[in-house]
Amino acid sequence: MPTVSLPPAVPAHLRADLEAVIGAARIAGERALAVRASGRWKDEGVLADVGDQGADGFLQGFLRGRFPADAILSEETADTRERLTSARTWIVDPLDGTREYSQNRNDWAVHVALVVEHRPVLGVVALPAQGRVLWGAMHAGQTWGGLIGPGTVSRGDDPDPEPLRIAVSRSHTPSWMPVFATEIGGVCVLSGSVGNKVALLLLGAADLYAHRRGLKEWDTCAPEIVARALGWSVSRLGGGELLYNQTDPRIDEFLVCRPARKEHVLTVLRKSGAMGAS
């Protein structure tokens, strides 16, 4: 397991878990990179499946071995209702952005997050093809977050530039997004995978991410924790809180922006028709 050392300010009970899952996410990403580099699977769909299942298998084995009393919710493993009675649940997307992964792009991620009593506590967004890991933790009103790898983090209390840069999917643009971008005076930055879009904000390459439909808990949990740990606002498109380890893991709405801009963003979202659009 790669050696990871976090700042001493992170409480010991969080640091041990966080250092462990940072190492596990890095290994899962390295294995996915090795699968892709082997050239053995030419079909993009097959390559995506092999990389995804391989990363999930490793993470499942690691989490079950290290935290046997905890539950797991993963995109690639059959769900059970047993997790609903667990105080601690790991929420995993072993390969966020399978299309980007299979097309030899670098805008995909590995997500690992811990939820305690439905609320996010710690998370890791690994960007294996970029050599980066974003991490975050929250406890008793305090937050800790950072970056392992090249670059510097952009915090939620940094000023927004003009025009605002909006992270959007490179494969499809929702019907309300052009109106929203015009109303808020923004420009679109194309990207794959939820984790990479949020990473664009945290690495200073974008300023806002809003999504309306189709996301699940494994898409948003780790990115939310990392963003909030670095001072960003994370909510539903109406401003409400996201809860995790729910019976139905569907999240759908997801908004990340700087706190100082949040109320204006919510107003423009309503005006643009985002709340009732697909």
Contacts in CASP RR format, 6 or more apart in sequence:
PFRMAT RR
TARGET T0000
AUTHOR 0000-0000-0000
METHOD contacts of the structure
MODEL  1
MPTVSLPPAVPAHLRADLEAVIGAARIAGERALAVRASGRWKDEGVLADV
GDQGADGFLQGFLRGRFPADAILSEETADTRERLTSARTWIVDPLDGTRE
YSQNRNDWAVHVALVVEHRPVLGVVALPAQGRVLWGAMHAGQTWGGLIGP
GTVSRGDDPDPEPLRIAVSRSHTPSWMPVFATEIGGVCVLSGSVGNKVAL
LLLGAADLYAHRRGLKEWDTCAPEIVARALGWSVSRLGGGELLYNQTDPR
IDEFLVCRPARKEHVLTVLRKSGAMGAS
1 20 0 8 1.000
1 23 0 8 1.000
1 24 0 8 1.000
1 27 0 8 1.000
2 22 0 8 1.000
2 23 0 8 1.000
2 26 0 8 1.000
2 27 0 8 1.000
4 19 0 8 1.000
4 22 0 8 1.000
4 23 0 8 1.000
4 148 0 8 1.000
5 19 0 8 1.000
6 15 0 8 1.000
6 18 0 8 1.000
6 19 0 8 1.000
6 135 0 8 1.000
6 144 0 8 1.000
7 144 0 8 1.000
9 144 0 8 1.000
10 18 0 8 1.000
10 137 0 8 1.000
10 144 0 8 1.000
11 139 0 8 1.000
14 121 0 8 1.000
14 122 0 8 1.000
14 137 0 8 1.000
14 139 0 8 1.000
14 144 0 8 1.000
17 67 0 8 1.000
17 114 0 8 1.000
17 122 0 8 1.000
18 122 0 8 1.000
18 123 0 8 1.000
18 124 0 8 1.000
18 135 0 8 1.000
18 136 0 8 1.000
18 137 0 8 1.000
20 66 0 8 1.000
21 63 0 8 1.000
21 90 0 8 1.000
21 112 0 8 1.000
21 114 0 8 1.000
21 122 0 8 1.000
21 123 0 8 1.000
21 124 0 8 1.000
22 124 0 8 1.000
22 126 0 8 1.000
22 133 0 8 1.000
22 135 0 8 1.000
22 148 0 8 1.000
24 58 0 8 1.000
24 59 0 8 1.000
24 62 0 8 1.000
24 63 0 8 1.000
24 112 0 8 1.000
25 59 0 8 1.000
25 110 0 8 1.000
25 111 0 8 1.000
25 112 0 8 1.000
25 124 0 8 1.000
25 126 0 8 1.000
25 133 0 8 1.000
26 126 0 8 1.000
26 128 0 8 1.000
26 133 0 8 1.000
27 58 0 8 1.000
27 62 0 8 1.000
28 54 0 8 1.000
28 55 0 8 1.000
28 58 0 8 1.000
28 59 0 8 1.000
28 94 0 8 1.000
28 110 0 8 1.000
28 126 0 8 1.000
29 55 0 8 1.000
29 110 0 8 1.000
29 126 0 8 1.000
29 128 0 8 1.000
30 128 0 8 1.000
31 51 0 8 1.000
31 54 0 8 1.000
31 55 0 8 1.000
31 58 0 8 1.000
32 51 0 8 1.000
32 52 0 8 1.000
32 54 0 8 1.000
32 55 0 8 1.000
32 95 0 8 1.000
32 101 0 8 1.000
32 110 0 8 1.000
32 128 0 8 1.000
33 128 0 8 1.000
33 129 0 8 1.000
35 41 0 8 1.000
35 47 0 8 1.000
35 50 0 8 1.000
35 51 0 8 1.000
35 54 0 8 1.000
36 47 0 8 1.000
36 51 0 8 1.000
36 101 0 8 1.000
36 102 0 8 1.000
36 104 0 8 1.000
41 47 0 8 1.000
41 50 0 8 1.000
44 99 0 8 1.000
44 102 0 8 1.000
44 103 0 8 1.000
45 98 0 8 1.000
45 102 0 8 1.000
47 101 0 8 1.000
47 102 0 8 1.000
48 95 0 8 1.000
48 98 0 8 1.000
48 99 0 8 1.000
48 101 0 8 1.000
48 102 0 8 1.000
49 98 0 8 1.000
51 95 0 8 1.000
51 98 0 8 1.000
51 101 0 8 1.000
52 76 0 8 1.000
52 94 0 8 1.000
52 95 0 8 1.000
52 98 0 8 1.000
52 101 0 8 1.000
53 76 0 8 1.000
53 94 0 8 1.000
54 94 0 8 1.000
55 94 0 8 1.000
55 95 0 8 1.000
55 110 0 8 1.000
56 74 0 8 1.000
56 75 0 8 1.000
56 76 0 8 1.000
56 77 0 8 1.000
56 92 0 8 1.000
56 94 0 8 1.000
56 95 0 8 1.000
57 76 0 8 1.000
57 94 0 8 1.000
58 94 0 8 1.000
59 74 0 8 1.000
59 92 0 8 1.000
59 94 0 8 1.000
59 110 0 8 1.000
59 112 0 8 1.000
60 72 0 8 1.000
60 74 0 8 1.000
60 77 0 8 1.000
60 92 0 8 1.000
63 70 0 8 1.000
63 72 0 8 1.000
63 90 0 8 1.000
63 92 0 8 1.000
63 112 0 8 1.000
64 72 0 8 1.000
67 88 0 8 1.000
67 90 0 8 1.000
69 86 0 8 1.000
69 88 0 8 1.000
70 86 0 8 1.000
70 88 0 8 1.000
70 89 0 8 1.000
70 90 0 8 1.000
70 114 0 8 1.000
71 82 0 8 1.000
71 83 0 8 1.000
71 86 0 8 1.000
71 88 0 8 1.000
71 89 0 8 1.000
71 90 0 8 1.000
71 245 0 8 1.000
72 83 0 8 1.000
72 89 0 8 1.000
72 90 0 8 1.000
72 91 0 8 1.000
72 92 0 8 1.000
73 79 0 8 1.000
73 83 0 8 1.000
73 89 0 8 1.000
73 90 0 8 1.000
73 91 0 8 1.000
73 92 0 8 1.000
73 217 0 8 1.000
73 218 0 8 1.000
73 245 0 8 1.000
73 249 0 8 1.000
74 91 0 8 1.000
74 92 0 8 1.000
74 93 0 8 1.000
74 94 0 8 1.000
74 218 0 8 1.000
75 92 0 8 1.000
75 93 0 8 1.000
75 94 0 8 1.000
75 216 0 8 1.000
75 218 0 8 1.000
76 94 0 8 1.000
79 249 0 8 1.000
81 247 0 8 1.000
83 89 0 8 1.000
83 245 0 8 1.000
84 245 0 8 1.000
84 247 0 8 1.000
86 245 0 8 1.000
87 116 0 8 1.000
87 117 0 8 1.000
88 114 0 8 1.000
88 115 0 8 1.000
88 116 0 8 1.000
89 114 0 8 1.000
89 115 0 8 1.000
89 244 0 8 1.000
89 245 0 8 1.000
90 112 0 8 1.000
90 113 0 8 1.000
90 114 0 8 1.000
90 115 0 8 1.000
91 111 0 8 1.000
91 112 0 8 1.000
91 113 0 8 1.000
91 114 0 8 1.000
91 115 0 8 1.000
91 217 0 8 1.000
91 218 0 8 1.000
91 221 0 8 1.000
91 222 0 8 1.000
91 244 0 8 1.000
91 245 0 8 1.000
92 111 0 8 1.000
92 112 0 8 1.000
92 113 0 8 1.000
92 218 0 8 1.000
93 109 0 8 1.000
93 110 0 8 1.000
93 111 0 8 1.000
93 218 0 8 1.000
93 219 0 8 1.000
93 222 0 8 1.000
94 110 0 8 1.000
94 111 0 8 1.000
95 101 0 8 1.000
95 108 0 8 1.000
95 110 0 8 1.000
96 108 0 8 1.000
96 109 0 8 1.000
96 110 0 8 1.000
96 111 0 8 1.000
96 193 0 8 1.000
96 194 0 8 1.000
96 195 0 8 1.000
96 196 0 8 1.000
96 218 0 8 1.000
96 219 0 8 1.000
97 107 0 8 1.000
97 108 0 8 1.000
97 109 0 8 1.000
97 192 0 8 1.000
97 193 0 8 1.000
97 196 0 8 1.000
98 108 0 8 1.000
99 171 0 8 1.000
99 192 0 8 1.000
100 106 0 8 1.000
100 107 0 8 1.000
100 108 0 8 1.000
100 192 0 8 1.000
100 193 0 8 1.000
100 196 0 8 1.000
101 108 0 8 1.000
105 129 0 8 1.000
105 192 0 8 1.000
106 127 0 8 1.000
106 129 0 8 1.000
106 130 0 8 1.000
107 129 0 8 1.000
107 170 0 8 1.000
107 191 0 8 1.000
107 192 0 8 1.000
107 193 0 8 1.000
107 196 0 8 1.000
108 127 0 8 1.000
108 128 0 8 1.000
108 129 0 8 1.000
108 192 0 8 1.000
108 193 0 8 1.000
108 196 0 8 1.000
109 125 0 8 1.000
109 126 0 8 1.000
109 127 0 8 1.000
109 128 0 8 1.000
109 193 0 8 1.000
109 194 0 8 1.000
109 195 0 8 1.000
109 196 0 8 1.000
109 199 0 8 1.000
110 124 0 8 1.000
110 125 0 8 1.000
110 126 0 8 1.000
110 128 0 8 1.000
111 123 0 8 1.000
111 124 0 8 1.000
111 125 0 8 1.000
111 126 0 8 1.000
111 195 0 8 1.000
111 218 0 8 1.000
111 219 0 8 1.000
111 221 0 8 1.000
111 222 0 8 1.000
111 223 0 8 1.000
112 123 0 8 1.000
112 124 0 8 1.000
112 126 0 8 1.000
112 222 0 8 1.000
113 120 0 8 1.000
113 122 0 8 1.000
113 123 0 8 1.000
113 124 0 8 1.000
113 221 0 8 1.000
113 222 0 8 1.000
113 224 0 8 1.000
113 225 0 8 1.000
113 244 0 8 1.000
114 120 0 8 1.000
114 121 0 8 1.000
114 122 0 8 1.000
114 123 0 8 1.000
115 121 0 8 1.000
115 221 0 8 1.000
115 244 0 8 1.000
115 245 0 8 1.000
118 243 0 8 1.000
118 244 0 8 1.000
118 245 0 8 1.000
118 246 0 8 1.000
119 243 0 8 1.000
119 244 0 8 1.000
120 138 0 8 1.000
120 221 0 8 1.000
120 224 0 8 1.000
120 225 0 8 1.000
120 228 0 8 1.000
120 244 0 8 1.000
121 137 0 8 1.000
121 138 0 8 1.000
121 139 0 8 1.000
121 225 0 8 1.000
122 135 0 8 1.000
122 136 0 8 1.000
122 137 0 8 1.000
122 138 0 8 1.000
122 225 0 8 1.000
123 135 0 8 1.000
123 136 0 8 1.000
123 137 0 8 1.000
123 221 0 8 1.000
123 222 0 8 1.000
123 225 0 8 1.000
123 226 0 8 1.000
124 133 0 8 1.000
124 134 0 8 1.000
124 135 0 8 1.000
124 136 0 8 1.000
124 222 0 8 1.000
124 226 0 8 1.000
125 133 0 8 1.000
125 134 0 8 1.000
125 135 0 8 1.000
125 195 0 8 1.000
125 198 0 8 1.000
125 199 0 8 1.000
125 222 0 8 1.000
125 223 0 8 1.000
125 226 0 8 1.000
126 132 0 8 1.000
126 133 0 8 1.000
126 134 0 8 1.000
127 133 0 8 1.000
127 134 0 8 1.000
127 195 0 8 1.000
127 196 0 8 1.000
127 199 0 8 1.000
130 150 0 8 1.000
131 149 0 8 1.000
131 150 0 8 1.000
132 147 0 8 1.000
132 148 0 8 1.000
132 149 0 8 1.000
132 150 0 8 1.000
132 151 0 8 1.000
132 199 0 8 1.000
132 203 0 8 1.000
133 147 0 8 1.000
133 148 0 8 1.000
133 149 0 8 1.000
134 145 0 8 1.000
134 146 0 8 1.000
134 147 0 8 1.000
134 148 0 8 1.000
134 153 0 8 1.000
134 199 0 8 1.000
134 202 0 8 1.000
134 226 0 8 1.000
135 145 0 8 1.000
135 146 0 8 1.000
135 147 0 8 1.000
135 148 0 8 1.000
135 226 0 8 1.000
135 229 0 8 1.000
136 143 0 8 1.000
136 144 0 8 1.000
136 145 0 8 1.000
136 146 0 8 1.000
136 225 0 8 1.000
136 226 0 8 1.000
136 229 0 8 1.000
136 230 0 8 1.000
137 143 0 8 1.000
137 144 0 8 1.000
137 145 0 8 1.000
137 225 0 8 1.000
137 229 0 8 1.000
138 144 0 8 1.000
138 225 0 8 1.000
138 228 0 8 1.000
138 229 0 8 1.000
143 228 0 8 1.000
143 229 0 8 1.000
143 230 0 8 1.000
143 231 0 8 1.000
144 229 0 8 1.000
145 153 0 8 1.000
145 226 0 8 1.000
145 229 0 8 1.000
145 230 0 8 1.000
146 153 0 8 1.000
146 226 0 8 1.000
146 229 0 8 1.000
146 230 0 8 1.000
147 153 0 8 1.000
147 202 0 8 1.000
147 203 0 8 1.000
151 203 0 8 1.000
152 203 0 8 1.000
153 202 0 8 1.000
153 203 0 8 1.000
153 230 0 8 1.000
154 201 0 8 1.000
154 202 0 8 1.000
154 203 0 8 1.000
154 204 0 8 1.000
154 230 0 8 1.000
155 230 0 8 1.000
155 231 0 8 1.000
155 232 0 8 1.000
156 230 0 8 1.000
156 231 0 8 1.000
156 232 0 8 1.000
156 233 0 8 1.000
156 258 0 8 1.000
156 259 0 8 1.000
157 231 0 8 1.000
157 258 0 8 1.000
157 259 0 8 1.000
157 260 0 8 1.000
158 258 0 8 1.000
160 207 0 8 1.000
160 258 0 8 1.000
160 260 0 8 1.000
160 261 0 8 1.000
161 207 0 8 1.000
163 185 0 8 1.000
163 186 0 8 1.000
163 187 0 8 1.000
164 184 0 8 1.000
164 185 0 8 1.000
164 186 0 8 1.000
164 187 0 8 1.000
164 207 0 8 1.000
164 208 0 8 1.000
164 261 0 8 1.000
165 186 0 8 1.000
165 187 0 8 1.000
165 188 0 8 1.000
165 189 0 8 1.000
165 200 0 8 1.000
165 205 0 8 1.000
165 206 0 8 1.000
165 207 0 8 1.000
165 208 0 8 1.000
166 177 0 8 1.000
166 180 0 8 1.000
166 181 0 8 1.000
166 184 0 8 1.000
166 186 0 8 1.000
166 187 0 8 1.000
166 188 0 8 1.000
166 189 0 8 1.000
166 206 0 8 1.000
166 207 0 8 1.000
166 208 0 8 1.000
166 209 0 8 1.000
166 210 0 8 1.000
167 189 0 8 1.000
167 191 0 8 1.000
167 197 0 8 1.000
167 198 0 8 1.000
167 200 0 8 1.000
167 201 0 8 1.000
167 206 0 8 1.000
167 208 0 8 1.000
167 209 0 8 1.000
168 177 0 8 1.000
168 188 0 8 1.000
168 189 0 8 1.000
168 190 0 8 1.000
168 191 0 8 1.000
168 197 0 8 1.000
169 190 0 8 1.000
169 191 0 8 1.000
169 192 0 8 1.000
169 197 0 8 1.000
170 190 0 8 1.000
170 191 0 8 1.000
170 192 0 8 1.000
171 192 0 8 1.000
173 188 0 8 1.000
174 212 0 8 1.000
174 213 0 8 1.000
174 274 0 8 1.000
174 277 0 8 1.000
174 278 0 8 1.000
175 277 0 8 1.000
175 278 0 8 1.000
176 212 0 8 1.000
176 272 0 8 1.000
176 273 0 8 1.000
176 274 0 8 1.000
176 276 0 8 1.000
176 277 0 8 1.000
177 188 0 8 1.000
179 272 0 8 1.000
179 273 0 8 1.000
180 210 0 8 1.000
180 268 0 8 1.000
180 269 0 8 1.000
180 272 0 8 1.000
180 273 0 8 1.000
180 274 0 8 1.000
181 187 0 8 1.000
181 188 0 8 1.000
183 268 0 8 1.000
183 271 0 8 1.000
183 272 0 8 1.000
184 208 0 8 1.000
184 264 0 8 1.000
184 265 0 8 1.000
184 268 0 8 1.000
189 200 0 8 1.000
189 205 0 8 1.000
189 206 0 8 1.000
191 197 0 8 1.000
191 200 0 8 1.000
191 206 0 8 1.000
194 211 0 8 1.000
194 215 0 8 1.000
194 219 0 8 1.000
194 220 0 8 1.000
194 223 0 8 1.000
194 254 0 8 1.000
195 219 0 8 1.000
195 222 0 8 1.000
195 223 0 8 1.000
197 206 0 8 1.000
197 209 0 8 1.000
198 209 0 8 1.000
198 223 0 8 1.000
198 226 0 8 1.000
198 227 0 8 1.000
198 256 0 8 1.000
199 223 0 8 1.000
200 206 0 8 1.000
200 209 0 8 1.000
201 207 0 8 1.000
201 208 0 8 1.000
201 209 0 8 1.000
201 227 0 8 1.000
201 232 0 8 1.000
201 256 0 8 1.000
202 226 0 8 1.000
202 227 0 8 1.000
202 230 0 8 1.000
202 232 0 8 1.000
207 257 0 8 1.000
207 258 0 8 1.000
207 261 0 8 1.000
208 256 0 8 1.000
208 257 0 8 1.000
208 261 0 8 1.000
208 265 0 8 1.000
209 254 0 8 1.000
209 255 0 8 1.000
209 256 0 8 1.000
209 257 0 8 1.000
210 237 0 8 1.000
210 254 0 8 1.000
210 255 0 8 1.000
210 256 0 8 1.000
210 257 0 8 1.000
210 265 0 8 1.000
210 269 0 8 1.000
210 274 0 8 1.000
211 252 0 8 1.000
211 253 0 8 1.000
211 254 0 8 1.000
211 255 0 8 1.000
212 237 0 8 1.000
212 252 0 8 1.000
212 253 0 8 1.000
212 274 0 8 1.000
212 276 0 8 1.000
212 277 0 8 1.000
212 278 0 8 1.000
213 252 0 8 1.000
213 253 0 8 1.000
213 278 0 8 1.000
214 250 0 8 1.000
214 251 0 8 1.000
214 252 0 8 1.000
215 250 0 8 1.000
215 251 0 8 1.000
215 252 0 8 1.000
215 253 0 8 1.000
215 254 0 8 1.000
216 249 0 8 1.000
216 250 0 8 1.000
216 251 0 8 1.000
217 244 0 8 1.000
217 245 0 8 1.000
217 246 0 8 1.000
217 249 0 8 1.000
217 250 0 8 1.000
217 251 0 8 1.000
218 249 0 8 1.000
219 251 0 8 1.000
219 254 0 8 1.000
220 242 0 8 1.000
220 251 0 8 1.000
220 254 0 8 1.000
221 244 0 8 1.000
223 256 0 8 1.000
224 234 0 8 1.000
224 242 0 8 1.000
224 254 0 8 1.000
224 256 0 8 1.000
227 234 0 8 1.000
227 256 0 8 1.000
228 234 0 8 1.000
231 259 0 8 1.000
232 256 0 8 1.000
232 257 0 8 1.000
232 258 0 8 1.000
232 259 0 8 1.000
233 255 0 8 1.000
233 256 0 8 1.000
233 257 0 8 1.000
233 258 0 8 1.000
233 259 0 8 1.000
233 262 0 8 1.000
234 242 0 8 1.000
234 254 0 8 1.000
234 255 0 8 1.000
234 256 0 8 1.000
235 241 0 8 1.000
235 242 0 8 1.000
235 255 0 8 1.000
235 262 0 8 1.000
236 242 0 8 1.000
236 253 0 8 1.000
236 254 0 8 1.000
236 255 0 8 1.000
237 253 0 8 1.000
237 254 0 8 1.000
237 255 0 8 1.000
237 266 0 8 1.000
237 269 0 8 1.000
237 274 0 8 1.000
237 275 0 8 1.000
238 253 0 8 1.000
238 255 0 8 1.000
238 266 0 8 1.000
238 269 0 8 1.000
238 270 0 8 1.000
238 275 0 8 1.000
239 255 0 8 1.000
239 262 0 8 1.000
239 266 0 8 1.000
242 251 0 8 1.000
242 254 0 8 1.000
255 262 0 8 1.000
255 265 0 8 1.000
255 266 0 8 1.000
255 269 0 8 1.000
257 265 0 8 1.000
269 275 0 8 1.000
END
